[in-house]
Amino acid sequence: MADAPTTTSPDGADAPRTGLSAAALQRGVLDNLLCLRARYPEIARPHDWYMALAYSVRDRLLARWAASVRTYAATDVRVACYLSAEFLIGPQLGNNLVNLGIETSAREAMRGLGVDLDMLLALEEEPGLGNGGLGRLAACYLDSLATLEIPAIGYGIRYEFGIFDQLIRDGWQVETTDKWLQEGNPWEIVRPEVAFYVGFGGHTHNETDAQGRLCVRWTPTRQVKGVACDIPMAGYHVNTCNTLRLWKSEAIESFDLQDFNAGDYYEAVNEKVISETLSKVLYPNDEPEAGKRLRLAQQYFFVSCSLQDMLRLLDIKGEPVGSFAKVFNVQLNDTHPSIAVAELMRLLVDERQVSWDEAWAITRRALAYTNHTLLPEALETWGLPLMRGLLPRIIEIIYEINRRFLDEVRQRFPGDEARVARMSLIDEHGDKLVRMAHLATVGSHAINGVAELHSALLKQTVLRDFAELWPERFYNVTNGVTPRRFLLLCNPALARLLDDTIGAGWETDLAQLRKLEAYADDAAFQARWRDVKQSNKAVLAERIRGATGIEVDAAALFDVQVKRIHEYKRQHLNALLIVTLYRRLLRNPQLALTPRCFVFGGKAAPGYAMAKLIIRLINGIAEVVNHNPLVNGRLKVVFYPDFNVKNAHFIYPAADLSEQISTAGKEASGTGNMKFMMNGALTIGTLDGANIEIREEVGDDNFFLFGLSADEVERVKRAGYRPADYVKENAELGDVLELIADGRFSRGDREMFRPLIDNLTQADPFLVLADYAAYVARQDDVSAAWQDTRRWTRMSILNTARAGKFSSDRAIAEYCEKIWKIEPVRIALDR
């Protein structure tokens, strides 16, 4: 473990703004309570105390942030710029206390003021800046970038409202507004002086500049101002504190006095309303045309602001524009920021008068692209009319990039016009579409997948032609997660046990967990391990009771599947297992069944009807199973509402079994699988995503593998998959589907789940029925292993011991070495 950070302020450890002692923190809290919250202790609400403590912690972060920014500005460094539509950063107070090494001091300081720190941590809102794995990965990477002392800036959108808060009413998902900012965000520093204009609509025309060169001018019909909102991102026990810069949209002129004086009160503020819509909500519904337009506008808005900001920073450093790729490496986190390829070209060619060839060389050297999906529907495309109307200059640039690129393809593969059509940035079939993954690939010097299988399939399927053209540009960087949040912070009892057993240092070198292998068979250590897990399960059981009213037995096997609800993730396969076990109990109430508590969690996209129906099915099963006296508590089913980072803190440490059961070849990597493994859960899963590498690390004996491989999935589909055949061949499966179809879990309503049953028996696009028998059989093996307490505990210990590969520190080190070519920069605090 790195040395804990130290303050070099004149007053040492007791400086009220920067000191790390309990006394300094206490003085800082009282100062901020009065000066920033206008409260004194006798009238302070709990939220006032939370804000005062958060501001006090932020003070300490900003001392490190200033030192970091000053160092980067004064030295010859290369900066990693991570562009992402999501940053699911989670609650910040606890994480910052851990990274600064002052949790004990803060607890003592607040205790002295008569305030419980845990109560304040529970008050913090989940920042509504992300939705799922993509945004959480970005947040883990920011943590690791700072911990590894890598100069970095995260760029995204400062959403006023998150995707939605999830309620469960009568078994159905209900979406409510995520008002995460309603009581303020103490971690945010708004910088109105750092603002850029972004244009939309209008037209382009040719003109001659002052030097007599022909150039293109874009005259937009509307402009929006993007204002920087910064969140400091601290590393663990180092002085590095990088920046997460999020863009808030504002009107250039928020109030039109002439309209107001003329009596048109609504029009006077209309521009403000329209402009602020861009950063209003995370992921608007993009099914209607207006939603598509807004989502494309959001992406262009944050990308343009971010690239303009990089050029501003380049000017501040006194570097010529030709040094852009020497100073910045811009990582595109999936296709959402891929319009950066065209926008950087526009800024260089139109705004900075760089020649096309030089601008293209700069763009390709600066940009790199991470692909996160093989699902065709997730590879973004935009209709030509939409893009032409909203971004006329951008579409011209894309056409020019495409013309030059296709000339290169024709030179390499003469006469192969089918290949040219496949590789074109424009899909010419039917409604013409701009293929954003192709744009990102053509404009980047490196393209990477996020797990070994995913990277291989990427080169064999959706980007095969590009991999044949430029094999040297393709890499794999398997995802990782930060052990600071997902072990040290969310599982403090296990962290203490690790410290007591293998010593400190694993927090920044997760490979040290291998030392646990020596204790895997030690009876005394196993007992301590089980005590930690049981304590975590008791905490989750209490939270389940509070959130759902369901009483669960903490001694049961906690079987957990929490992630976004999607057919390819196959929560409905898990549901079929529960109905199978329930049916067995109905047929034989004396059956010796391993007690299990099935815990589900995750949100379905508002417009995704099948995913929402799966949620209803899970809750319908819970309603029946949990109240049947024949079950006698041996099965419990829970849908934990509003799964997010804050709730995940309690779920990952309590899980005994991690369900990673997606159809092989569909999950790019997954990161929940890594968080469960790190906390000692065993995995039941397919050979999909990072499951393959998890199994390689932990060993086949400690992983419950089932199901078709990716190659077998494709062979079954090519042979003409008929799901009904599997129903005919498996009587138990047929009975299970019949129980659902006849209304057993829908209060007698035979129509409710008909779309789901028809989907499974007539199409089954993700081969749920093909994998059902193998899944159920492997779950019998899980039950047998659970009965052998020593064996299960040994397997649990080895899962944690062999989780070292899945640290985001390893992933970021690989990005730095393979793709970014960035070195750490040591930060010393200012005196």
NORUR-V614534 format. One record per backbone hydrogen bond with DSSP energy under -1.0 kcal/mol. CO is the residue of the C=O (numbers start at 0). NH is the residue of the N-H. If there is no record, write none. Layout:
co:nh
CO:NH
CO:NH
This chain:
co:nh
8:11
10:13
11:14
12:20
14:18
20:24
21:25
22:26
23:27
24:28
25:29
26:30
27:31
28:32
29:33
30:34
31:35
31:36
32:38
39:42
44:48
45:49
46:50
47:51
48:52
49:53
50:54
51:55
52:56
53:57
54:58
55:59
56:60
57:61
58:62
59:63
60:64
61:65
62:66
63:67
64:68
65:69
66:70
67:71
68:72
69:73
70:74
74:76
78:328
79:152
80:330
81:154
82:332
86:88
91:95
92:96
93:97
94:98
95:99
96:101
98:236
101:105
102:106
103:107
104:108
105:109
106:110
107:111
109:114
110:113
115:119
116:120
117:121
126:128
128:86
131:135
132:136
133:137
134:87
134:138
135:139
136:140
137:141
138:142
139:143
140:144
141:145
142:146
143:147
144:149
145:148
148:824
150:79
151:242
152:81
153:244
154:83
155:246
156:158
160:281
164:175
166:173
168:171
171:168
173:166
175:164
176:178
177:161
177:179
178:181
180:183
184:187
188:229
190:193
193:227
195:225
197:223
199:220
199:221
202:218
204:216
206:214
208:211
212:208
214:206
216:204
218:202
221:199
223:197
224:249
225:195
226:247
227:190
228:245
229:188
230:243
232:241
239:234
241:232
242:153
243:230
244:155
245:228
246:157
247:226
249:224
255:259
256:260
257:261
258:263
259:262
262:264
263:267
265:268
267:255
268:272
269:273
270:274
271:275
274:277
276:279
278:159
279:160
287:291
288:292
289:293
290:294
291:295
292:296
293:297
294:298
295:299
296:300
297:301
298:302
299:303
300:304
301:305
302:306
303:307
304:308
305:309
306:310
307:311
308:312
309:313
310:314
311:315
312:316
313:318
314:317
319:322
320:323
322:326
323:327
326:78
328:80
329:367
330:82
331:333
331:369
334:337
336:339
337:340
338:342
339:343
340:344
341:345
342:346
343:347
344:348
345:349
345:350
346:351
347:353
354:358
355:359
356:360
357:361
358:362
359:363
360:364
361:365
362:366
365:329
366:444
367:331
368:447
369:333
374:377
375:378
379:435
381:433
382:386
383:387
384:388
385:389
386:390
389:200
390:394
391:395
392:396
393:397
394:398
395:399
396:400
397:401
398:402
399:403
400:404
401:405
402:406
403:407
404:408
405:409
406:410
407:411
408:412
412:415
414:416
415:419
416:420
417:421
418:422
419:423
424:434
426:432
431:383
432:426
433:381
434:438
435:439
436:440
437:441
438:442
445:368
446:474
447:370
448:476
449:478
450:454
451:455
452:456
453:457
454:458
456:460
457:462
460:463
462:466
463:467
464:468
465:469
469:472
470:473
472:446
474:448
480:807
481:485
482:487
483:488
484:489
486:490
490:494
491:495
492:496
493:497
494:498
495:499
496:500
497:501
498:502
504:507
508:511
509:512
510:513
511:514
512:515
513:516
514:517
515:518
516:519
518:521
521:525
522:526
523:527
524:528
525:529
526:530
527:531
528:532
529:533
530:534
531:535
532:536
533:537
534:538
535:539
536:540
537:541
538:542
539:543
540:544
541:545
542:546
543:547
544:548
552:555
556:596
557:655
557:656
558:598
559:658
560:600
567:662
569:573
570:574
571:575
572:576
573:577
574:578
575:579
576:580
577:581
578:582
579:583
580:584
581:585
582:586
583:587
587:590
590:592
594:556
595:635
596:558
597:637
598:560
599:639
600:562
602:564
604:607
606:608
607:611
608:612
609:613
610:614
611:615
612:616
613:617
614:618
615:619
616:620
617:621
618:622
619:623
620:624
621:625
624:627
627:630
630:633
633:595
635:597
637:599
643:647
644:648
646:649
647:651
655:681
656:559
657:683
659:685
662:665
668:689
670:674
671:675
672:676
673:677
674:678
675:680
676:679
681:657
682:703
683:659
684:705
685:687
687:690
688:691
689:693
690:694
691:695
692:696
693:697
694:698
698:701
699:702
702:704
703:684
708:712
709:713
710:714
711:715
712:716
713:717
714:718
716:719
721:724
722:726
723:727
724:728
729:733
730:734
731:735
732:736
733:737
734:738
735:739
736:740
737:741
738:743
739:742
742:745
742:747
745:748
750:753
752:756
753:757
754:758
755:759
756:760
757:761
758:762
758:763
763:766
766:770
770:774
771:775
772:776
773:777
774:778
775:779
776:780
777:781
778:782
779:783
780:784
781:785
782:786
786:788
787:791
788:792
789:793
790:794
791:795
792:796
793:797
794:798
795:799
796:800
797:801
799:802
802:805
803:806
805:480
806:810
807:811
808:812
809:813
810:814
811:815
812:816
813:817
814:818
814:819
815:820
